[in-house]
Amino acid sequence: MNTNLVKAGALSGLIAVGGIASMVSAQTAAEQTNLTEEQIIEIALMEVPGEVTEVELEERRNNTYYEVEVVAEDGTEMELKIAADDGEILRVKAEGKDCDDDDHENDDDGEDA
């Protein structure tokens, strides 16, 4: 039997499994949120005009939210936490600082969502 053929078949199988795994992962993330990443970016930029540099879907204590990093128009690096289900802005702070802009909700232990 040709070993190159066997290797190619094994590689194809791994690629297929990897593709299925990432599809399942993306589907799971989509089930946890009601908003798309594009909608989250729009919400973030309405709050802090500038350039989005990073968007991450996070989950903590059964709360799913997006953490969005924005370089504001004045050059300040800002971090926003936005609820994945309804787009509520949970926190806005300058990178490296611990100040909130608004009355955003805190968890019972004083930490932000």
Phi and psi in degrees as a GROMACS rama.xvg file:
@    title "Ramachandran Plot"
@    xaxis  label "Phi"
@    yaxis  label "Psi"
@TYPE xy
-75.0809  118.608  ASN-2
-68.0817  -29.8154  THR-3
-64.8847  -36.4095  ASN-4
-65.9812  -41.7468  LEU-5
-64.9314  -44.2506  VAL-6
-61.4217  -42.2301  LYS-7
-63.6335  -40.6404  ALA-8
-65.5556  -41.5782  GLY-9
-65.0238  -42.5505  ALA-10
-62.9501  -42.1376  LEU-11
-60.8854  -40.4446  SER-12
-63.7579  -42.5178  GLY-13
-64.5568  -40.9286  LEU-14
-63.311  -42.6291  ILE-15
-63.5105  -43.9538  ALA-16
-64.3177  -42.4515  VAL-17
-61.4559  -41.0419  GLY-18
-63.9351  -41.0029  GLY-19
-65.7744  -42.6634  ILE-20
-61.304  -42.9203  ALA-21
-71.0527  -31.3993  SER-22
-65.3734  -42.7037  MET-23
-64.7019  -42.1385  VAL-24
-61.5726  -45.6973  SER-25
-63.9109  -38.9195  ALA-26
-66.4236  -41.0836  GLN-27
-62.0573  -44.1416  THR-28
-62.3453  -41.3952  ALA-29
-64.5335  -34.2252  ALA-30
-69.3024  -26.5985  GLU-31
-82.1804  -13.6113  GLN-32
-123.647  154.313  THR-33
-103.774  -11.3759  ASN-34
-116.737  148.741  LEU-35
-84.0642  165.406  THR-36
-61.2819  -36.7905  GLU-37
-63.1297  -40.3669  GLU-38
-66.3043  -38.5499  GLN-39
-63.3402  -42.5189  ILE-40
-61.2009  -42.6147  ILE-41
-59.1661  -44.7834  GLU-42
-62.38  -44.8752  ILE-43
-61.4037  -43.9681  ALA-44
-71.9815  -24.1446  LEU-45
-69.7802  -34.5719  MET-46
-78.9983  -43.7731  GLU-47
-133.321  94.6942  VAL-48
-61.9348  137.499  PRO-49
160.644  -144.101  GLY-50
-122.367  124.497  GLU-51
-75.4794  128.164  VAL-52
-108.489  -19.4142  THR-53
-160.715  141.453  GLU-54
-135.102  124.232  VAL-55
-131.297  136.541  GLU-56
-87.4161  124.677  LEU-57
-123.227  156.337  GLU-58
-137.946  130.877  GLU-59
-146.614  128.041  ARG-60
50.2361  47.55  ARG-61
62.9213  17.2751  ASN-62
-108.65  126.552  ASN-63
-105.644  127.582  THR-64
-146.98  162.645  TYR-65
-100.484  136.059  TYR-66
-103.64  120.039  GLU-67
-120.744  128.413  VAL-68
-104.853  131.7  GLU-69
-131.891  135.103  VAL-70
-92.4662  110.541  VAL-71
-66.6442  164.399  ALA-72
-58.5365  -26.9434  GLU-73
-88.2609  4.08956  ASP-74
93.7956  -6.21979  GLY-75
-70.9959  133.655  THR-76
-85.6758  122.048  GLU-77
-116.896  150.797  MET-78
-124.612  128.85  GLU-79
-119.171  143.589  LEU-80
-114.873  124.845  LYS-81
-126.716  127.976  ILE-82
-59.1359  130.134  ALA-83
-73.2821  -23.1011  ALA-84
-85.9235  -35.6511  ASP-85
-131.312  -1.05034  ASP-86
80.3849  8.51451  GLY-87
-64.0263  134.674  GLU-88
-80.8531  115.704  ILE-89
-88.4088  -32.8481  LEU-90
-159.6  143.75  ARG-91
-134.097  125.556  VAL-92
-149.629  153.937  LYS-93
-73.7661  139.712  ALA-94
-54.179  134.275  GLU-95
81.4724  -0.813828  GLY-96
-120.006  160.047  LYS-97
-119.393  52.3216  ASP-98
-120.868  139.237  CYS-99
-100.703  146.589  ASP-100
-82.0343  -34.3015  ASP-101
-126.821  -175.825  ASP-102
-82.6922  68.9653  ASP-103
-83.7473  146.768  HIS-104
-68.6588  145.506  GLU-105
-113.857  157.018  ASN-106
-74.1703  172.161  ASP-107
-57.9369  -33.6823  ASP-108
-90.3248  9.58724  ASP-109
90.6475  -8.00201  GLY-110
-87.1727  150.186  GLU-111
-74.1172  159.747  ASP-112
